[in-house]
Amino acid sequence: MFHRLSPWILGAALLGMAGCSDEGETVDACVDNKVQKVSEKELSKRLKDGAYRGTCDLMENRVSFGDGYVQSIIHKNADGSVKAIGVTVDQAAMDTLPMLPHLPTNDGQTCWDMNNDGVTDPEKECNGGHERVLWFPKMKDVPFQWIMFNWQGRGHGPIGAFDKGHFDLHFFMQDFVTRNFIRTGPCGVYTDCNDYAKAIKDPPAPFYPTGFENQKGVSARMGNHLADIAESPFNGEPFTQAFVYGAYDGHITYFETVVEGGFAKSKPAEDCRPIKAPPAMEVSGLYPTRYCFRYREDKKDYLMTLEDFEYRNAPN
């Protein structure tokens, strides 16, 4: 996300294991890497074998974070289509998030020597917090290719909005190499001035999301941010979760979810919110209609996702 803003399953094979009256109601659970209907009693027995409530995770790549890990996941519908994409953070990582005074606020991947003294101050001349890149496989009709996962230990601007410690999940449609050509420099949030000028271009109608404001909060190696100022935290409501569109050179380039750290650590069982879509998408494909946060007691992890994909046809 950005440091400051300007005036800013693998399908389900149902085995019907728990239909007996003495077992009570059944729930969907991932057992032996298959979604099965099991009773709560049976599920409790299988937890030690790695079973857990809900849809099976199709694991992608895992990277270290703190003393634990963050990992990209996919959930699929029974017909094999994508139901959800996102990341899971384990408890060890959540307990050891990089923070001052033990580690600097930023990991030094996106910096600019603003005062030309020959060194870059990780607290005053860097952005992005602590960053990890995770990948998805090619998914039919799904445009998202990879995630830039950031932990912002001190938050960032605007004050009163995203100035608390939080997670930023950037689900990129823009390819990784092109993203890397958004160079560092002295404009925006440590952005090359020519690239800044490209980044603040509005996507044209009908691709501009209704109600979202161009914040001109451009960060190097990321892009611009379009924020829904009628929603939390811009409307004064407490910051828990939020959704932001990313843009560059007149195109929507990523979907971003933002999760406040204290909210995450409160372990909500489920918090899902609708995504306000643009009138049209520039490229035909499957796009999510909501974003969710879940603490999964069975797995002792924190799941952050885009979900419930619907097909959108691009205008002719």
C-alpha positions in Angstrom: 0.0 0.0 0.0 1.1 3.6 0.2 2.9 5.7 2.7 0.9 8.9 2.3 -1.9 10.1 0.0 -2.1 13.5 -1.5 -4.9 15.8 0.0 -5.1 10.7 0.2 -10.5 -28.5 -3.4 -10.3 -29.0 -5.2 -14.1 -29.5 -5.9 -16.3 -31.3 -3.4 -16.7 -35.1 -3.3 -19.5 -35.4 -0.8 -19.4 -38.6 1.1 -22.3 -38.1 3.4 -20.5 -39.5 6.4 -22.7 -38.2 9.2 -26.3 -38.7 8.4 -27.2 -40.7 11.5 -29.5 -39.1 13.9 -27.1 -39.5 16.9 -24.4 -37.6 15.0 -26.4 -34.4 14.6 -26.0 -31.9 11.8 -23.2 -32.2 9.3 -20.7 -29.6 8.2 -18.4 -29.2 5.2 -14.8 -30.1 6.1 -11.6 -30.8 4.3 -10.7 -34.4 5.2 -7.8 -36.2 3.4 -7.7 -33.3 0.9 -11.3 -33.7 -0.1 -14.4 -31.7 1.0 -16.7 -34.1 2.9 -19.9 -33.9 4.9 -19.0 -34.8 8.5 -20.6 -34.4 11.9 -19.0 -32.1 14.4 -18.1 -35.2 16.4 -16.3 -36.8 13.5 -14.5 -33.5 12.6 -13.3 -33.1 16.2 -11.8 -36.6 15.9 -10.1 -35.8 12.6 -8.5 -32.5 13.6 -5.4 -34.2 14.8 -5.0 -35.7 11.3 -5.1 -32.3 9.7 -8.8 -32.0 8.9 -10.4 -28.6 9.1 -13.8 -26.9 8.6 -14.6 -25.5 5.2 -13.2 -25.8 1.7 -9.8 -27.4 1.0 -6.9 -25.1 0.4 -5.0 -25.6 -2.8 -1.6 -24.5 -1.6 0.7 -22.5 -3.8 4.0 -21.0 -2.8 5.0 -20.4 0.8 7.5 -17.8 2.0 8.8 -17.1 5.5 7.5 -14.2 7.5 8.6 -13.5 11.1 8.9 -16.9 12.7 6.2 -18.3 10.5 5.0 -18.1 7.0 2.5 -16.5 4.6 1.2 -18.7 1.8 -1.0 -18.2 -1.3 -4.1 -20.4 -1.6 -6.9 -21.1 -4.0 -10.3 -22.5 -3.3 -12.4 -24.2 -6.0 -16.0 -24.9 -6.6 -17.3 -28.4 -7.2 -17.1 -27.9 -11.0 -13.4 -26.9 -10.7 -13.9 -23.2 -11.2 -12.2 -20.7 -8.9 -14.2 -19.8 -5.7 -11.6 -17.8 -3.8 -7.9 -16.7 -4.0 -5.8 -15.2 -1.2 -3.3 -15.8 1.4 -3.1 -17.5 4.8 -0.8 -16.3 7.6 0.1 -18.8 10.4 0.0 -18.0 14.1 3.8 -18.0 14.4 4.0 -15.2 11.8 1.2 -13.3 13.4 2.9 -13.5 16.8 6.2 -12.2 15.4 5.3 -9.4 12.9 8.3 -7.2 12.1 8.1 -4.1 14.3 10.2 -1.5 15.9 12.4 -1.5 17.9 13.5 -5.0 16.9 13.3 -4.4 13.1 12.8 -1.3 11.0 9.4 -0.4 9.8 10.4 -0.9 6.1 12.6 -3.7 4.7 14.4 -1.3 2.2 13.0 -2.7 -1.1 11.4 0.7 -2.1 13.5 3.7 -1.1 14.8 7.0 -2.4 17.5 9.3 -0.9 15.3 12.3 -0.6 17.8 14.6 1.0 20.7 13.5 -1.2 23.0 12.6 1.8 24.2 9.4 0.2 22.2 7.1 2.5 18.6 6.0 2.7 16.8 6.2 6.1 14.5 3.1 6.3 12.1 5.0 8.5 11.9 8.3 6.6 13.0 7.5 3.0 11.4 4.1 2.4 8.0 2.7 1.8 6.1 -0.6 1.6 6.7 -2.0 5.1 7.8 -5.6 4.9 7.0 -7.1 1.6 6.6 -10.7 0.2 5.6 -11.7 -3.3 3.5 -14.8 -3.8 2.3 -16.4 -7.0 -0.8 -18.1 -8.5 -0.8 -20.6 -11.3 -2.5 -19.7 -14.5 -6.3 -19.9 -13.8 -8.9 -20.1 -16.5 -10.5 -16.7 -17.1 -9.0 -15.3 -13.8 -6.8 -12.3 -14.5 -4.9 -12.2 -11.2 -1.3 -13.4 -11.5 0.4 -12.7 -8.2 0.1 -11.0 -4.8 2.3 -8.4 -3.2 1.7 -8.9 0.5 2.8 -6.1 2.8 2.9 -5.6 6.6 2.9 -1.9 7.4 3.8 -1.9 11.1 3.2 1.8 11.7 0.6 2.3 9.0 0.8 5.2 6.6 -1.3 8.2 5.4 -3.8 9.6 5.2 -3.9 10.3 8.9 -7.1 9.0 10.4 -7.5 6.4 7.7 -4.6 3.9 7.3 -2.3 5.2 10.0 -2.5 2.0 12.1 -0.5 -1.1 11.6 -2.1 -3.2 8.9 -1.8 -5.7 6.1 -2.0 -4.7 2.4 -2.8 -7.4 -0.1 -2.2 -6.3 -3.7 -3.8 -8.8 -6.1 -2.0 -7.9 -9.4 -3.4 -8.2 -12.9 -0.4 -6.2 -14.2 2.5 -8.6 -14.8 5.5 -8.6 -12.4 8.1 -7.2 -14.8 5.9 -4.3 -15.8 5.2 -3.5 -12.2 9.0 -3.4 -11.5 9.3 -0.6 -14.1 7.4 1.8 -11.9 10.6 3.3 -10.7 11.7 5.0 -7.5 12.2 8.8 -7.4 11.4 12.0 -5.6 7.7 12.3 -6.6 4.6 10.9 -4.8 5.7 8.2 -2.5 9.3 7.8 -3.6 8.3 7.5 -7.3 10.0 8.6 -10.5 8.3 11.8 -11.7 7.6 10.6 -15.2 6.1 7.4 -13.8 4.1 9.4 -11.3 2.6 11.4 -14.2 1.5 8.1 -15.8 0.2 6.6 -12.6 -2.3 9.4 -11.8 -4.1 9.2 -15.2 -7.8 8.2 -14.5 -9.0 5.0 -16.1 -11.6 6.0 -18.7 -15.3 5.4 -18.4 -16.8 2.8 -18.1 -13.7 1.3 -16.4 -13.5 3.8 -13.6 -15.2 2.5 -10.4 -18.2 4.6 -9.3 -17.7 6.5 -6.0 -13.9 6.0 -5.9 -11.6 9.0 -5.7 -8.3 9.3 -7.4 -6.0 9.8 -4.4 -2.9 10.5 -6.5 -1.1 8.5 -3.8 1.4 6.9 -6.1 4.1 4.5 -4.8 7.0 3.2 -6.7 6.9 -0.6 -7.6 3.1 -0.4 -7.0 1.0 2.4 -8.7 -1.8 4.8 -7.8 -4.7 4.2 -5.5 -8.5 4.8 -6.0 -10.3 4.9 -2.7 -14.0 4.7 -1.8 -14.4 7.8 0.4 -18.0 6.9 1.4 -16.7 3.7 3.1 -14.6 3.0 6.2 -12.1 4.3 7.1 -12.5 7.4 5.0 -16.0 8.1 6.3 -14.8 8.2 10.0 -15.9 4.7 10.9 -13.3 2.5 12.6 -10.6 1.0 10.4 -11.0 -2.8 10.3 -11.1 -3.8 6.6 -11.1 -1.8 3.4 -10.9 -2.2 -0.4 -8.9 -0.1 -2.8 -8.4 -0.2 -6.6 -4.8 0.2 -7.9 -4.2 2.0 -11.2 -1.4 2.8 -13.6 -1.3 4.7 -16.9 -5.1 4.7 -17.2 -5.7 1.1 -16.4 -6.9 -0.8 -13.3 -3.9 -2.9 -12.4 -4.6 -4.5 -9.1 -7.4 -5.1 -6.4 -6.2 -4.3 -2.9 -7.6 -5.4 0.4 -6.4 -3.7 3.6 -6.8 -5.4 7.1 -6.0 -3.6 10.3 -3.7 -5.5 12.6 -5.7 -5.3 15.8 -8.8 -6.4 13.9 -6.9 -9.4 12.5 -5.6 -10.4 15.9 -9.1 -10.2 17.4 -9.7 -13.4 15.4 -13.1 -12.8 13.8 -14.6 -16.1 12.5 -15.7 -14.4 9.3 -16.0 -10.8 8.0 -17.0 -10.5 4.3 -17.8 -7.3 2.4 -19.0 -6.6 -1.1 -16.7 -5.2 -3.8 -18.0 -2.2 -5.7 -17.2 -3.1 -9.3 -16.7 -0.6 -12.1 -19.5 -0.4 -14.7 -17.3 -2.5 -17.0 -14.0 -4.4 -17.0 -11.4 -3.7 -19.6 -10.6 -7.4 -20.1 -13.3 -10.2 -20.1 -12.9 -12.7 -17.3 -13.9 -13.8 -13.8 -13.7 -11.1 -11.1 -14.4 -11.3 -7.3 -17.6 -9.8 -5.8 -16.5 -9.8 -2.2 -13.4 -9.8 0.0 -13.2 -11.7 3.3 -11.1 -12.2 6.4 -11.4 -15.3 8.6 -9.6 -16.7 11.6 -9.7 -20.5 11.2 -9.7 -22.1 14.7 -9.1 -25.6 13.3 -5.9 -24.5 11.4 -4.9 -21.7 13.8 -4.4 -19.4 10.8 -5.7 -16.2 9.3 -7.2 -16.3 5.8 -7.6 -13.2 3.6 -9.4 -13.7 0.3 -11.1 -12.4 -2.8 -14.2 -14.6 -3.3 -17.3 -15.4 -5.3 -16.1 -14.7 -8.8 -18.5 -13.7 -11.6 -17.8 -13.5 -15.3 -17.7 -10.0 -16.8 -17.7 -9.3 -20.5 -15.5 -6.4 -21.7 -17.3 -3.9 -24.0 -16.8 -4.6 -27.7 
